[in-house]
Amino acid sequence: MTWVERLYLWNIARGMLITFTHIFKKKGTISYPEQKRKFSPVFRGLQILNRDEEGRERCTACGLCAVACPAEAITMEGAERLPGEEHLYREEKYAAKYEINMLRCIFCGLCEEACPKDAIYLSETFAPSNYQRKGFIYEKEDLLIPNPITNPEEYRKALGNRARPKSGDEITNQTA
């Protein structure tokens, strides 16, 4: 070691120079409520149960999403539609009970891929934080998208990018 290295002044000066250069670099943090972070187009957020254009629930309680879930976070019970409930449900069967345990969910998207009716999808919103375990179990009423007939603005907002029409280039690339 040289006498300059033994004094450690050179190392202290080098450390201060590194610290000084970081002052002028772009900050990585954002002011959350005022600024929104850009996410990837394949971001997987909170699950949503979808409705059709007439406001009826799409879920037919087939159970494929619960079977496809590797974390076993989805539980459901099916029921038969009663006469006079045609305006609520599309098919003869519907999900009387539908729950997702968000503490178990790994946001893999397999439930979305397994659904033949496009009844569940992962939205572009975060799962909100909570202080009790009970608050992380979302029931059917919590997951259901707003009705497009009674609340069209909230329905379009909940659809996110799914509501936007695709350009001609994207359609031709998907079919090719």
C-alpha positions as CSV (number, residue, x, y, z in Angstrom):
1,M,0.0,0.0,0.0
2,T,1.2,3.5,-0.8
3,W,1.1,6.2,1.8
4,V,-1.9,7.9,0.2
5,E,-3.9,4.6,0.4
6,R,-2.9,4.2,4.0
7,L,-4.4,7.6,4.9
8,Y,-7.7,6.6,3.3
9,L,-8.2,10.1,2.1
10,W,-8.2,8.9,-1.5
11,N,-11.0,6.4,-0.8
12,I,-13.1,8.9,1.0
13,A,-12.7,11.4,-1.9
14,R,-13.7,8.7,-4.4
15,G,-16.8,7.8,-2.3
16,M,-17.8,11.5,-2.1
17,L,-17.4,11.9,-5.8
18,I,-19.7,8.9,-6.5
19,T,-22.3,10.4,-4.0
20,F,-22.0,13.8,-5.7
21,T,-22.7,12.3,-9.2
22,H,-25.9,10.7,-8.0
23,I,-27.4,14.1,-7.2
24,F,-27.7,14.9,-10.9
25,K,-29.2,11.6,-12.0
26,K,-32.9,11.1,-12.7
27,K,-34.9,10.1,-9.6
28,G,-36.5,6.7,-9.6
29,T,-39.4,7.6,-7.4
30,I,-42.7,9.1,-8.4
31,S,-45.3,11.2,-6.4
32,Y,-48.0,8.5,-6.5
33,P,-51.4,10.3,-6.2
34,E,-50.4,13.0,-8.7
35,Q,-48.4,10.7,-11.1
36,K,-49.3,7.3,-12.3
37,R,-46.7,4.7,-13.0
38,K,-46.6,3.1,-16.5
39,F,-47.0,-0.6,-16.5
40,S,-46.3,-3.3,-19.0
41,P,-49.1,-4.3,-21.4
42,V,-49.1,-7.7,-19.8
43,F,-49.5,-6.5,-16.3
44,R,-51.7,-8.8,-14.2
45,G,-53.7,-7.1,-11.5
46,L,-56.9,-7.8,-9.5
47,Q,-59.3,-10.3,-10.9
48,I,-62.7,-9.2,-12.2
49,L,-65.8,-11.2,-13.0
50,N,-67.1,-10.0,-16.4
51,R,-70.6,-9.2,-17.7
52,D,-71.9,-9.3,-21.2
53,E,-73.3,-6.2,-23.0
54,E,-76.8,-6.7,-21.5
55,G,-75.5,-6.7,-17.9
56,R,-75.8,-10.5,-17.3
57,E,-73.0,-12.4,-15.6
58,R,-70.9,-14.5,-17.9
59,C,-69.7,-17.1,-15.3
60,T,-71.4,-20.5,-15.7
61,A,-69.8,-22.1,-12.6
62,C,-68.0,-24.7,-14.7
63,G,-65.1,-24.7,-12.2
64,L,-62.3,-24.6,-14.8
65,C,-60.8,-21.6,-13.2
66,A,-60.7,-23.2,-9.8
67,V,-59.1,-26.4,-11.3
68,A,-56.5,-24.4,-13.2
69,C,-55.4,-22.3,-10.2
70,P,-52.1,-23.8,-8.9
71,A,-52.5,-22.0,-5.6
72,E,-56.1,-23.2,-5.0
73,A,-57.2,-19.7,-4.3
74,I,-60.6,-19.9,-6.1
75,T,-63.7,-21.5,-4.5
76,M,-67.1,-21.6,-6.1
77,E,-70.5,-23.2,-5.8
78,G,-72.9,-23.5,-8.7
79,A,-76.7,-23.1,-8.7
80,E,-79.5,-23.4,-11.2
81,R,-81.1,-20.3,-12.6
82,L,-84.7,-19.8,-11.5
83,P,-87.5,-18.8,-13.9
84,G,-87.6,-15.0,-14.2
85,E,-83.8,-14.6,-13.7
86,E,-82.9,-14.5,-17.4
87,H,-81.9,-10.8,-17.1
88,L,-79.3,-11.7,-14.4
89,Y,-77.5,-14.8,-15.9
90,R,-76.6,-15.9,-19.4
91,E,-76.8,-19.7,-18.9
92,E,-78.9,-22.1,-16.9
93,K,-76.1,-22.5,-14.3
94,Y,-74.4,-19.6,-12.5
95,A,-71.9,-19.1,-9.6
96,A,-74.0,-18.7,-6.5
97,K,-70.7,-18.4,-4.4
98,Y,-67.4,-17.2,-6.0
99,E,-64.5,-16.3,-3.7
100,I,-60.8,-15.6,-4.4
101,N,-58.4,-15.7,-1.5
102,M,-55.9,-13.0,-2.5
103,L,-53.4,-14.2,0.1
104,R,-53.0,-17.4,-1.9
105,C,-53.3,-15.9,-5.4
106,I,-50.0,-15.7,-7.3
107,F,-51.4,-13.6,-10.3
108,C,-50.4,-16.3,-12.8
109,G,-53.3,-15.7,-15.1
110,L,-54.2,-19.4,-15.5
111,C,-57.8,-18.7,-14.3
112,E,-58.2,-16.2,-17.2
113,E,-56.8,-18.7,-19.8
114,A,-59.0,-21.6,-18.5
115,C,-62.3,-19.8,-18.7
116,P,-64.2,-20.7,-21.9
117,K,-66.7,-17.8,-21.4
118,D,-64.3,-15.0,-20.8
119,A,-65.9,-14.5,-17.4
120,I,-62.8,-13.7,-15.4
121,Y,-59.8,-11.6,-16.3
122,L,-57.0,-9.9,-14.5
123,S,-57.5,-6.2,-14.6
124,E,-55.0,-3.3,-14.6
125,T,-55.6,-2.4,-10.9
126,F,-53.7,-3.3,-7.8
127,A,-55.2,-5.5,-5.1
128,P,-55.6,-3.0,-2.3
129,S,-53.8,-3.4,1.0
130,N,-55.7,-4.5,4.1
131,Y,-54.9,-5.1,7.8
132,Q,-57.0,-8.2,8.4
133,R,-57.0,-11.6,6.7
134,K,-60.7,-11.4,6.2
135,G,-60.3,-8.4,3.9
136,F,-58.2,-10.3,1.4
137,I,-61.0,-12.8,0.6
138,Y,-63.0,-11.3,-2.2
139,E,-66.5,-12.5,-2.8
140,K,-68.5,-12.4,-6.0
141,E,-70.0,-8.9,-5.2
142,D,-66.4,-7.5,-4.8
143,L,-65.2,-9.0,-8.1
144,L,-68.2,-8.3,-10.3
145,I,-67.7,-5.6,-12.9
146,P,-70.2,-2.7,-12.9
147,N,-73.4,-3.2,-14.9
148,P,-72.9,-1.7,-18.4
149,I,-76.6,-0.6,-18.7
150,T,-76.9,1.2,-15.3
151,N,-73.3,2.4,-15.0
152,P,-71.6,2.6,-18.4
153,E,-68.8,4.9,-17.4
154,E,-67.6,2.7,-14.5
155,Y,-68.0,-0.4,-16.8
156,R,-65.7,1.1,-19.4
157,K,-63.2,2.2,-16.7
158,A,-63.2,-1.3,-15.3
159,L,-62.6,-2.9,-18.7
160,G,-59.4,-0.8,-19.1
161,N,-57.5,-1.6,-22.3
162,R,-60.0,-4.3,-23.2
163,A,-62.6,-1.6,-24.2
164,R,-60.3,0.0,-26.7
165,P,-60.6,-1.3,-30.3
166,K,-57.5,-2.9,-31.8
167,S,-55.8,-1.4,-34.8
168,G,-55.9,-3.2,-38.1
169,D,-52.2,-4.2,-37.8
170,E,-52.7,-6.0,-34.5
171,I,-55.7,-7.9,-35.9
172,T,-53.7,-9.1,-38.9
173,N,-50.8,-10.1,-36.8
174,Q,-53.0,-12.2,-34.5
175,T,-54.7,-14.1,-37.4
176,A,-51.4,-14.8,-39.3
